[in-house]
Amino acid sequence: MGDRLAYPDVSAEMIHEIYKQSKHERICAYGFFVDLPDLYERKRSVPDPGREFSVTEDMSKVLEQVRLDLLAAGLNHLSIVRFPTPKNRRKITSPDKGWLIILVTGFKNTPHAPVSEEFVKRVQAILATEEQPTWWLMSRLYSYPSARWWIKHRMP
């Protein structure tokens, strides 16, 4: 079993259609891949030189704050997924996985719902990047939850 993905903010009928179609078509995600050590370098706070400092603890705090900021901006918690670090983005400091910040999903690089430029800019500001979102082909390990369940619970 892999990670679950958030449905876009669309009608119940569209959610059912997306769910059916996802059974035989690969899901694509439009968003940002984030190398976590790079994000930490961009966002970290400068520690007080007079106190003990743990990079691991500070990194956890910084990444948790970024996650909370993304949720406050309107992303669903299922839109922040652990994703294998692409070969062309690997560095010595790169872990095996980073975050894929999903703005919207779709099929064949066609979004299920529009994404406003304002929302893209808000997410870019949180991630401290000027990089533009791109399409990512999701492996079969990523799937949507049951359409009925999603509609009933309408995950925030």
Phi, psi and omega per residue, in radians:
M1 nan 2.342 -3.129
G2 -1.867 -2.764 -3.117
D3 -1.441 2.560 3.060
R4 -1.590 2.596 3.136
L5 -1.983 2.659 3.100
A6 -1.393 2.469 2.974
Y7 -1.320 2.682 3.029
P8 -1.262 2.935 3.132
D9 -1.414 1.495 -3.120
V10 -2.336 3.096 -3.114
S11 -1.159 2.824 3.105
A12 -1.049 -0.688 3.128
E13 -1.081 -0.729 3.134
M14 -1.173 -0.652 3.104
I15 -1.076 -0.766 3.095
H16 -1.063 -0.734 -3.139
E17 -1.144 -0.760 3.111
I18 -1.052 -0.767 -3.122
Y19 -1.074 -0.820 3.136
K20 -1.066 -0.811 -3.095
Q21 -1.145 -0.579 -3.111
S22 -1.189 -0.253 3.119
K23 -1.282 -0.383 -3.136
H24 -2.244 -0.007 3.080
E25 -2.174 2.525 3.105
R26 -1.261 2.411 3.113
I27 -1.422 2.407 3.013
C28 -1.949 2.595 3.125
A29 -2.175 2.342 3.103
Y30 -1.805 2.042 -3.100
G31 3.111 -2.736 -3.044
F32 -2.044 2.261 2.937
F33 -1.495 2.364 -3.107
V34 -2.142 2.064 2.990
D35 -1.399 2.046 -2.984
L36 -1.089 -0.747 3.066
P37 -1.079 -0.634 3.085
D38 -1.130 -0.766 3.118
L39 -1.059 -0.756 3.122
Y40 -1.045 -0.761 3.132
E41 -1.061 -0.664 -3.134
R42 -1.288 -0.550 -2.976
K43 -1.876 -0.213 -2.977
R44 -1.051 2.645 3.053
S45 -1.572 2.650 3.121
V46 -1.443 2.103 -3.101
P47 -1.243 2.678 3.039
D48 -1.167 2.109 -3.069
P49 -1.104 -0.313 -3.105
G50 -1.523 0.038 -3.107
R51 -2.146 2.803 3.055
E52 -1.084 2.525 -3.067
F53 -2.384 2.172 3.093
S54 -1.939 2.001 3.127
V55 -1.044 -0.718 -3.121
T56 -1.064 -0.822 3.126
E57 -1.133 -0.765 -3.124
D58 -1.125 -0.724 3.130
M59 -1.076 -0.746 3.110
S60 -1.046 -0.759 3.140
K61 -1.137 -0.783 -3.126
V62 -1.104 -0.812 -3.122
L63 -1.151 -0.659 3.097
E64 -1.135 -0.691 3.109
Q65 -1.142 -0.702 3.087
V66 -1.080 -0.777 3.121
R67 -1.039 -0.788 3.121
L68 -1.117 -0.680 3.098
D69 -1.119 -0.694 3.112
L70 -1.141 -0.711 3.102
L71 -1.140 -0.728 3.122
A72 -1.134 -0.495 3.121
A73 -1.301 -0.232 3.093
G74 2.104 -0.007 3.087
L75 -1.322 2.534 3.012
N76 -1.367 2.607 -3.125
H77 -1.086 -0.392 3.087
L78 -1.402 -0.021 3.102
S79 -1.613 0.016 3.068
I80 -2.031 1.735 -3.025
V81 -2.043 2.621 3.001
R82 -1.284 2.322 -3.013
F83 -2.488 2.395 -3.135
P84 -0.998 2.377 3.113
T85 -1.180 2.100 3.134
P86 -1.082 2.575 -3.110
K87 -0.970 -0.696 -3.091
N88 -1.290 -0.080 3.125
R89 -1.974 0.003 -3.078
R90 -1.318 2.418 3.031
K91 -2.301 3.052 3.119
I92 -1.022 -0.635 -3.083
T93 -1.494 -0.096 -3.061
S94 -1.316 2.288 3.013
P95 -1.329 3.034 3.125
D96 -1.100 -0.541 -3.115
K97 -2.293 2.635 3.025
G98 -2.212 -2.737 3.064
W99 -1.850 2.483 2.891
L100 -1.919 2.020 3.135
I101 -1.626 1.876 -3.013
I102 -1.649 2.060 3.094
L103 -1.444 -0.656 3.110
V104 -2.823 2.683 3.049
T105 -1.868 2.958 3.116
G106 -2.991 -3.017 3.034
F107 -2.160 2.464 3.113
K108 0.906 0.747 3.114
N109 1.020 0.486 3.059
T110 -2.029 2.064 -3.057
P111 -1.216 2.581 3.064
H112 -1.310 -0.365 -3.123
A113 -2.631 2.708 3.117
P114 -1.252 2.706 3.053
V115 -2.119 2.153 -3.102
S116 -1.301 2.602 3.093
E117 -1.086 -0.614 3.114
E118 -1.066 -0.742 3.128
F119 -1.143 -0.743 3.104
V120 -1.027 -0.800 -3.133
K121 -1.118 -0.656 3.119
R122 -1.108 -0.776 3.125
V123 -1.169 -0.717 3.088
Q124 -1.019 -0.725 3.133
A125 -1.110 -0.742 3.125
I126 -1.105 -0.701 -3.125
L127 -1.450 -0.075 -3.120
A128 0.941 0.888 -3.129
T129 -2.417 2.673 3.006
E130 -1.836 -0.026 3.109
E131 -0.996 2.513 3.092
Q132 -1.582 2.614 3.079
P133 -1.142 2.655 3.116
T134 -2.362 2.949 3.116
W135 -1.519 2.449 3.122
W136 -2.245 2.258 3.073
L137 -1.434 2.143 -3.089
M138 -1.543 2.449 3.075
S139 -1.267 2.957 3.129
R140 -1.161 -0.166 3.094
L141 -1.242 -0.285 3.126
Y142 -1.824 2.282 -3.111
S143 -2.615 2.942 3.065
Y144 -1.522 2.621 2.983
P145 -1.225 2.975 3.097
S146 -0.925 2.372 3.128
A147 -1.073 -0.740 3.134
R148 -1.055 -0.785 -3.135
W149 -1.073 -0.803 -3.106
W150 -1.057 -0.810 -3.113
I151 -1.113 -0.723 -3.133
K152 -1.125 -0.720 -3.043
H153 -1.752 -0.277 3.138
R154 0.615 1.241 -3.062
M155 -0.962 2.321 3.132
P156 -1.270 nan nan
